Amino acid sequence: MNTLRDVTLDDQREDADLLAAHVAGDPTAFATLVRRHRDRLWAVALRTTADPDEAADALQDALLSAHRSAASFRGDSQVTTWLHRIVVNACLDRLRRAKARATVPLPEHDSAHPIEPSDPLGRRELAWEIERALQSLPDDQRAALVLVDVEGYPVEEAASMLGVPSGTVKSRCARGRAKLVPLLAHLRNHGDVDGVPPGKEEPSPAPPSPASTRGSATTTNDDGAQP
C-alpha cells in the first residue's frame, strides 16, 4: 500500500496542474507541490530573515496562506514565482513586526588573521561573515540580494516575487552591494567576494512542512498571497 509520501514523490504533474487539482479538492496535490519546492523556499526564508526560528514561522505562514488562497492564482506567472512571492512577503512582514527588538552589532573582524576559505572551518566562518553582513542591510535590499545574488533568480523574476518594478530591484541590489563592500572588504584578498554574496551555500535543513490538506489549514494572514 502506497503511503502519502510515496504518492507525492511519484506525482509527475506540472506545478500549475497540481495547484489546480488542489483547488478542485485533490488531498495530496498541495503536499506534492510543497515537497517539490520546500528546500529552496526554506533557503530564501532563512536568508531573508537571518533567523531559523523566524524563517520557520514565516515559511509556515506562507504555505498556509498559499494553501488557503490557491484559488486566487491567475496563472500569469509560474507557480514557483507565486510561492516565492508569498514566502518573501511573509518574511518581510515578520521582520517589520520585529523592528522593535534590539539589533546585534556586527563584530569587528581581526584583519591580521584573515579567513582562509580553503579550510572547511574557514569556509563556515566565511559563510557566517556574509550572513552577518546581509543582516545589516535594510530588509528590502536584503530580500532583493538574496533572490538575485544568492539564489540566482533573474531580475525580472525577482521583481515579480517582490511585487516591484525591475528597476527597483536593480536599485536595491546596487545599494545593498555598495553597503556590503566595506563590511566584506577583508575577504576580497582571497577572491571570495566582490561586494556580492556568493551563492548556493547549503542552508540549514528545511523544517517539516505544515499539513497540506484542506482540513489542516488554520487562520493565517493572507497578506501578499496575490500573484
Salt bridges, closest charged atoms under 4 A:
ASP11 OD2 - ARG13 NH2 2.54
ASP15 OD1 - ARG36 NH1 2.73
ASP15 OD2 - HIS37 NE2 2.77
ASP26 OD2 - ARG13 NH1 3.06
GLU54 OE1 - ARG94 NE 2.73
GLU54 OE2 - ARG101 NH2 3.06
ASP57 OD2 - ARG94 NH2 3.39
ASP61 OD2 - ARG94 NH1 3.09
ASP76 OD2 - ARG74 NH2 3.53
ASP93 OD1 - ARG96 NH2 2.45
ASP110 OD2 - HIS113 ND1 2.69
GLU129 OE2 - HIS109 ND1 3.10
GLU129 OE2 - ARG132 NH2 2.94
GLU129 OE1 - HIS186 NE2 3.24
GLU131 OE2 - ARG47 NE 3.62
ASP139 OD2 - LYS99 NZ 3.48
ASP139 OD1 - ARG142 NH2 3.18
ASP140 OD2 - ARG172 NE 3.66
ASP149 OD2 - ARG177 NE 2.81
GLU151 OE1 - ARG40 NE 3.31
GLU151 OE2 - ARG47 NH1 2.99
GLU151 OE1 - LYS200 NZ 3.93
ASP194 OD1 - ARG188 NH2 2.72
GLU201 OE2 - ARG123 NH2 3.76
ASP222 OD1 - ARG68 NE 3.86
